[in-house]
Amino acid sequence: MAVAGYFADSEGYFAVPVQNRSAVPDTFWVGRRNYLVLGSDFGERSGELRDFGPEVHAVLGPLPYRDKSDILHVLIETESSFAFQSLTSNPRTKPLDGPHLAAGNQSYFSRLAYPSVLDDEPVALQIEAGVDRILLPLAFSETTGSRNEGTLLVYVEGVTSSPDIFSDDTSRVFRGSLYWHSGVRLFNLQATLQFRSRYDIIVYQIGKALFAGSATTGVLHRWDCI
């Protein structure tokens, strides 16, 4: 298939592909400087490589954010700020005041959880996130309406920006406490993880049992009723 666009320096790889929820879904592979989209145009499959723009790069690792209209947004970083940029032919950019991270239809910054990328009424969580601390979403469950029913979070200390926990630097070891966020409630799961990057964290589900652990230590925690 011929792919329109030009190839910018993506620094070696694309992230795991994601899709929208249309009947014939579009598929997106996000790289650091650009992304590849495979879609459908009047029944014909099409491909295009789109650049994020000069002096802009994606923060690889966090999953793209899905808003109420099923539009995917990727976390980007410029010289002056973080932002969400839509993966559309005419991209929309939402500047952010810090290293937001997303899970499903929600994003997190400091102690605030935003139900939508355009929502100005966030939920305040009772935890002291902020300077050098971050709430990193690991996994989420959805209701039938595709809204977040609950999100597994790790509260990490010693983080100054989002890329810190998605880097290949293995010399640092982070320590984080696990929480379950549902609505306005935040439950301490009484478990801690040690990890060198987000990619060391293992999360999976068997039946109604949730497992979370770290490849750094090999320790897994289990909860039967999340």
Salt bridges, closest charged atoms under 4 A:
GLU11 OE2 - ARG32 NE 2.95
GLU48 OE1 - ARG50 NE 3.37
ASP67 OD2 - HIS73 NE2 3.00
ASP67 OD2 - ARG92 NH2 3.73
ASP70 OD1 - ARG21 NH1 3.84
ASP70 OD1 - ARG66 NH1 2.79
GLU77 OE1 - HIS57 NE2 3.39
ASP97 OD1 - HIS100 NE2 3.34
GLU128 OE2 - ARG111 NH2 2.64
GLU142 OE2 - ARG21 NH2 2.90
ASP169 OD2 - ARG172 NE 3.41
ASP200 OD2 - ARG196 NE 2.87
ASP224 OD1 - ARG222 NE 2.72
